Structure formats: structure tokens, C-alpha cells
Amino acid sequence: MFRRTFWFTAGAAAGVWATTKVNRKIKQLTPESLAAQAADKAIETGHKLKDFALDVRDNMVRREAELGGALGLEAPVDPDLPVQRHYAVEAAEPAHPNTYRTLPYNSDNRNEDH
């Protein structure tokens, strides 16, 4: 009697566990869930690329300063000439953040694909 009860309970628990696992996997494979996972991966990749670009920019500026100091490029050649600093990356803010560039309605460009 106890042996049958034990195996019945073990079977029921295994069934509940398996059903729960299958339902979780089915929910992970829905189109909405797959789209959300892809979007999360894309955002994560974008953050990694941004961090990489910022690291490259910082190291490039540091190396340019080292080379400029070693070659004596920091001092202007002529005191009357202004010193112009060239930055590798400049952040440009759009004039109007919510406006997009549109093509003119009547375009005179004849190099269009028809």
C-alpha cells in the first residue's frame, strides 16, 4: 500500500514538473517572446558597441596627446596663428530633435530609378 502511494506521488510530481517545464519553454518560443529577446540582445549589443567606441575614442585622444607631446606639435609655429585642435569625434546635436530630412516634392533630379 505504501509502495503504491509513493510511486503515485512520485509520478504526479514528475508530471507536474514536466508540465511546468514544457509550458515555460512554450512561452519562451512565442513570437512576442522571441521578438523581446531579440530586442534585448540588440540593445545589449548596442551598449557594448557604444562602450567600445568610447574606449577607442579615449585611447585615441590619449595617444594623439602623447604623440603631439613627443613631436612638439603642441606649440604653435607662429604666435600670430591660432592653435586649432582637431577632435576625433564631435557630438553634433540636431537642430530640431523631432524633425526628419525630407526630399523636395518637385525634385529636379533626373537620376532617379523608375
N, C-alpha and C positions, 0 to 999 in steps of 0.2 A: 504494500500500500504506500509506504513512504517513498519507495523507489519510483513508483509511477508518478507521484506528486512532484518529486524532484525533477524528473525528466519533463513533465508537462510544464512546470515553471521555467525550466531552462529553455525549452522550445519557445515558450511565449516571449521570454525576454529576448531571445535571439531574433524572433520575428519582429518585435518592436524596434530593436536596434537596427536591423536590416531595412525596415520600412523607413525609419528616420534617415538613415544614410542615403537611401535612394531618393527620398523627397528632397533632401538638401542638394544632391547632385542635379536633380531635375531643375530646381530653382536656379542653380548656377548656370545652366545651359539654356535658359530662356533668352530670346533676342534682347530684351531690355537689360538683363544682367550682363550679357556679353558686351553690349554697347557701353555700359557703365564701366566694365573692366577695361575695355579698350581706351575709353576716355581717361580713366585714371592712369593707365600706363603712358598715354600720350602726354599728360600733364607732368608726370614724373620725369619722363624723358626730356621735356622742355625745360624743367627746372635744372636737370643735370647739365644740359647744353648751355643754359644761361650761366650756371656756376663755372663751367669750363671756359666760356668766353670771357667772363670777368677775370678769372685766374690768368688767362693768356694776356689779357689787356694789362693787368697789373704787372706781370712779369716783363711784358714788352716795354712798358714805361720805365720800369726799373733798369732794364738792360740799356735802353736808349740813354738814360741819365748816366749810367756807368761809362758807356762809350763816349758820350759827349764830354764827360769829365776827363777821360783818358786822352781824348784827341784835342782837348782845349776848345771845343766848339761852344762852350757856354759864354765866352766873352765875345762881344760884337767886334767885327772887323773895323768898322768905322764908328766913332762915337756919335756921329750925326744920324746914322741909320738906326731905326728901331729894331729891337730884337723880336723876332717872330717865333712863337712857339707853335709847333705843329703837334696836334694830339692825334693819336691813332684812331680813337673812336670819340665822336662827338654826339651827344644826345640832342636830337632836334625835336622840339615839341611841335605838333601840328598846330596850324593857326586856329582851326576850329576842330575840336576833337570828334564831333559827330557828323562831319561833312565828308563826303567822298568826291573824288575827282570824277567828273562825267565827261563824256565826249560831246562835242558840239552837235546840235541837232542836224544842221545842214553842213556836213563835212565836205570840204573841197578835196579831200584826199582820194585820189583815184587808184591807190594801191590797195584797194580792198579786195578781199576774196568774195566772189559772188557765187 
